[in-house]
Amino acid sequence: MRIVFMGTPDFAVPSLEALLNSGDEVVGVVCQPDRPKGRGHQVVAPPVKLVAERAGIPVLQPLKIRTPEFLQALSSWQPDVIAVAAYGRILHTPILQLPPMGCVNVHGSLLPKYRGAAPVQWAVINGETETGITTMLMDEGMDTGAMVLQAKLAILPDDTAGTLAPRLAALGGRLLIETLVQLKAGTLVPTKQDDQQATMAPLLKKEDGLIDWTLSAKTLTNRVRGLSPWPGAYTFLGHERWNIWKAVLQGTATTDTPGTIVAVNKQSIVVATGDGLLEIREIQTANSKRMAVAQFLAGHRVTVGQQLGPPPITLVG
């Protein structure tokens, strides 16, 4: 088959690499444009583009995909099928109808749960113990197409979104190949999704990382895991921002005001929540690296009774 691959971030790389190692021909790759990244705002190419260029595959990076020019360029590759993994945009009908064998998507959840842009993160945030990969035949909806294959994967107790995503991505590459094998053989049996069972996994924003201490310690533990590495969970001690990279549930009840530091020891800073106590184990402040609390306390004074929460409002004028 002649395959066009559409994908952008690290999550999509194993799917592209699996296609490049298959017996089919990847005739072109489409990914998001190069974008500024990091403190220096240096323009960086997407991971998928780097893989495609090393393999000598032509790459398109359209700012807009709903244009005659992009559709014409895509048509010139004459794809039999378009394979998609974390491309970042919804495909409209002219693209979906272009390849005679359709468009196949690799999605990082067990659909119809966690439709949307951040399925890995929200599965961890919500305390799921299992997730997986679904391949589907795409339609114009947000991950609403008929499901083809599914494979499950355990979410480990210490998993973050950052540690879970590579395992899911590798599974996605394997499932994509099996899907295309069955597509060529004509043995696929698509299954319509049950929309009533659907849940959403919307794109995360920086402000989603701000810790609400009125939530339970269990909920906050999962949020810290699910928000790592981006946007990261954070709180403030006065005007000083604390990024919280590791937190552990302590099953002790508390009557202290949520956000109050109730204990400080060599390994952790213990904070009251809306239900139970949370032990902060790994932390980062401005212009510093991630560090264990023991290292952090060597250079910072933290006392019982201090209050964590949103930054104080500064009045002007």
C-alpha positions in Angstrom: 0.0 0.0 0.0 0.9 3.6 -0.5 0.6 5.2 2.9 0.6 8.9 4.0 1.3 9.3 7.7 -0.1 12.3 9.7 1.4 12.9 13.2 3.4 15.4 15.1 4.8 14.7 18.7 6.8 11.9 20.3 3.7 9.8 20.8 3.4 9.5 17.0 7.0 8.4 16.3 6.6 4.6 17.1 3.7 4.5 14.6 5.7 6.1 11.9 8.7 3.9 12.6 6.5 0.8 12.5 5.2 1.8 9.1 8.8 2.4 7.8 9.7 -1.1 8.9 6.7 -2.7 7.3 6.4 -4.0 3.8 4.3 -1.0 2.7 5.5 2.3 1.3 5.3 5.6 3.2 5.0 8.1 0.4 4.7 11.2 2.5 4.4 12.6 6.0 2.2 15.5 7.3 2.9 17.2 10.6 2.4 20.5 12.4 4.7 23.4 11.6 8.0 24.0 13.4 7.4 26.0 16.5 9.4 28.0 19.1 10.1 26.0 22.2 11.8 26.5 25.6 13.0 29.6 27.3 15.1 30.6 24.4 12.1 30.3 22.0 14.3 28.5 19.5 12.3 27.1 16.6 12.2 23.3 16.8 11.0 20.7 14.3 8.4 18.2 15.5 9.8 14.7 16.3 7.9 13.1 13.4 9.5 15.5 10.9 12.9 14.5 12.1 12.2 10.8 11.7 10.7 11.4 8.2 13.7 13.4 7.1 16.2 10.8 8.3 14.2 8.3 6.2 14.2 10.5 3.1 10.4 10.8 3.2 8.9 14.1 1.9 7.2 16.2 4.6 4.3 18.7 4.4 3.7 21.2 7.3 0.6 23.2 6.4 -0.6 26.0 8.6 -4.1 25.3 7.4 -5.4 22.0 6.0 -8.7 23.2 4.7 -7.2 24.7 1.5 -7.3 23.5 -2.1 -3.5 23.8 -2.2 -3.0 21.3 0.7 -5.6 18.9 -0.7 -3.9 19.0 -4.1 -0.5 18.3 -2.6 -1.9 15.4 -0.5 -3.6 14.0 -3.6 -0.4 14.1 -5.6 1.0 11.4 -3.3 -1.9 9.1 -4.3 -2.3 7.4 -0.9 -4.2 4.1 -0.6 -4.6 4.8 3.1 -3.9 7.7 5.5 -2.6 6.6 8.9 -3.0 9.2 11.7 -1.5 9.4 15.2 -1.6 12.5 17.3 -1.6 14.9 14.4 -3.4 17.6 16.3 -6.2 18.6 13.9 -9.5 17.2 12.9 -9.6 16.0 9.3 -12.5 17.2 7.1 -14.4 15.2 4.5 -12.3 15.9 1.4 -9.2 14.5 3.2 -11.1 11.6 4.7 -12.5 10.6 1.3 -9.2 11.0 -0.5 -7.7 7.5 0.1 -9.7 4.6 -1.3 -9.0 2.5 1.8 -9.9 5.3 4.3 -8.1 7.0 7.2 -7.0 5.0 10.2 -6.3 6.7 13.5 -4.2 5.5 16.5 -5.8 6.9 19.7 -4.3 6.6 23.2 -7.3 5.4 25.1 -9.9 2.6 25.2 -12.6 4.4 23.3 -15.3 5.6 23.7 -13.6 6.7 27.0 -11.3 9.8 26.8 -12.0 11.2 23.4 -9.9 14.3 22.7 -6.4 15.7 22.7 -5.1 14.5 26.1 -6.3 11.0 26.8 -3.1 9.8 28.5 -3.1 12.7 31.0 -6.7 12.5 31.9 -6.7 8.7 32.4 -3.9 9.2 35.1 -5.6 12.3 36.5 -8.8 10.4 37.0 -7.0 7.5 38.8 -7.6 4.9 36.2 -5.7 1.6 36.6 -6.0 0.6 33.0 -6.0 2.3 29.6 -4.9 1.2 26.1 -4.9 1.9 22.4 -7.8 2.0 20.0 -7.5 2.1 16.2 -10.5 3.4 14.3 -11.7 4.4 10.9 -11.9 8.1 11.0 -14.9 10.3 10.5 -15.3 14.1 11.0 -16.0 13.9 14.7 -13.6 14.1 17.6 -12.5 10.5 17.9 -16.0 9.2 17.1 -15.1 6.8 14.2 -15.9 3.1 14.2 -13.4 1.2 16.3 -11.3 -1.5 14.7 -8.8 -3.0 17.2 -8.1 -2.4 20.9 -5.3 -3.4 23.2 -5.2 -2.8 27.0 -2.3 -1.6 29.1 -2.0 -1.3 32.9 -1.4 2.1 34.5 1.2 1.5 37.3 0.7 3.1 40.7 3.8 5.3 40.1 3.1 6.1 36.5 3.0 9.7 35.4 1.6 10.8 32.0 5.2 11.1 31.0 6.1 7.5 31.8 2.9 6.0 30.5 2.9 7.7 27.1 5.9 5.9 25.6 4.5 2.5 26.5 1.2 3.4 24.9 3.0 4.9 21.9 4.9 1.6 21.3 1.7 -0.4 21.7 0.1 2.0 19.2 2.7 1.3 16.5 2.2 -2.5 16.9 -1.6 -2.1 16.7 -1.5 0.1 13.7 0.5 -2.5 11.7 -2.0 -5.2 12.7 -4.9 -2.9 11.7 -3.3 -2.4 8.2 -2.7 -6.1 7.8 -6.3 -6.8 8.4 -7.4 -3.8 6.2 -5.4 -5.3 3.3 -6.8 -8.7 3.9 -10.4 -7.4 4.1 -11.0 -8.9 7.5 -11.6 -5.8 9.6 -14.8 -5.7 11.5 -15.5 -2.1 12.6 -17.6 -1.5 15.7 -19.7 1.6 16.2 -18.9 3.5 19.4 -21.5 3.8 22.1 -21.8 7.6 22.4 -23.6 7.2 25.7 -20.4 5.7 27.2 -18.1 8.5 25.9 -16.0 10.7 28.1 -13.8 13.6 27.0 -10.1 14.4 27.5 -9.8 18.0 26.5 -6.5 19.7 25.8 -4.7 20.8 29.0 -3.8 24.4 29.7 -1.1 25.9 31.9 -3.6 27.1 34.4 -4.9 23.5 34.8 -1.7 22.8 36.8 -2.7 25.2 39.7 -3.4 23.0 42.8 -6.8 23.4 44.5 -6.0 22.3 48.0 -9.7 21.8 48.8 -9.6 18.6 46.7 -8.9 15.3 48.4 -5.3 14.1 48.9 -6.0 11.1 46.6 -7.3 13.3 43.8 -4.3 15.6 44.1 -1.9 12.7 44.1 -3.4 11.6 40.7 -3.4 15.2 39.4 0.3 15.6 40.1 1.0 12.3 38.2 -1.2 13.1 35.3 0.1 16.7 34.9 3.7 15.5 34.7 5.6 16.5 32.6 3.2 19.2 31.2 1.8 21.6 32.4 3.0 20.4 35.8 1.2 20.8 39.1 2.1 23.9 41.0 1.2 26.0 44.0 2.5 29.2 45.7 4.0 30.0 49.1 3.4 33.7 49.1 4.7 34.8 45.7 7.1 31.9 45.4 5.9 29.3 42.9 6.4 25.6 43.8 6.2 23.1 41.0 5.2 19.8 42.6 6.7 16.8 40.8 6.0 14.0 43.2 3.4 13.7 46.0 2.3 10.7 48.1 -1.1 10.2 49.7 -1.0 10.0 53.5 -4.2 8.4 54.8 -4.5 10.5 57.9 -7.6 12.6 58.5 -7.1 16.3 59.2 -9.1 19.3 60.4 -6.6 21.9 59.3 -7.4 24.4 56.6 -6.6 23.0 53.1 -3.2 24.2 52.0 -1.8 24.4 55.5 1.7 22.9 56.0 1.1 20.6 59.0 4.5 18.9 59.2 8.0 19.2 57.8 10.5 16.3 57.9 13.6 15.1 56.1 11.7 13.4 53.3 8.5 15.4 52.8 6.5 18.5 53.4 3.0 17.4 54.6 0.1 19.6 53.5 -3.6 19.5 54.6 -6.1 19.0 51.8 -9.9 18.9 51.6 -9.7 15.2 52.6 -6.5 13.8 54.1 -2.9 14.8 54.0 -0.5 15.0 51.0 3.2 14.5 51.3 5.3 16.6 48.8 8.4 14.5 48.0 9.8 16.3 44.9 9.7 20.0 44.3 11.1 22.8 42.0 11.2 26.6 42.4 12.0 29.3 40.0 15.4 29.1 38.4 16.2 25.8 40.1 16.2 22.1 39.1 13.8 19.4 40.3 15.0 18.1 43.6 14.0 15.9 46.5 12.5 17.7 49.5 15.5 16.9 51.6 17.7 18.9 49.2 15.1 21.6 48.9 14.9 22.1 52.7 18.7 22.5 52.9 18.4 25.9 51.2 14.8 26.9 52.0 13.1 27.7 55.3 9.7 26.0 55.5 7.7 26.0 58.8 4.5 24.4 60.1 1.5 26.7 59.7 2.5 28.3 56.5 -0.2 28.4 53.8 0.0 27.2 50.2 -2.4 28.4 47.6 -2.8 30.8 44.7 -0.4 33.8 44.5 -1.5 36.8 46.6 -3.3 39.5 44.6 -1.2 42.6 44.1 -3.2 45.9 44.1 -2.0 48.6 41.7 -2.7 52.3 42.3 
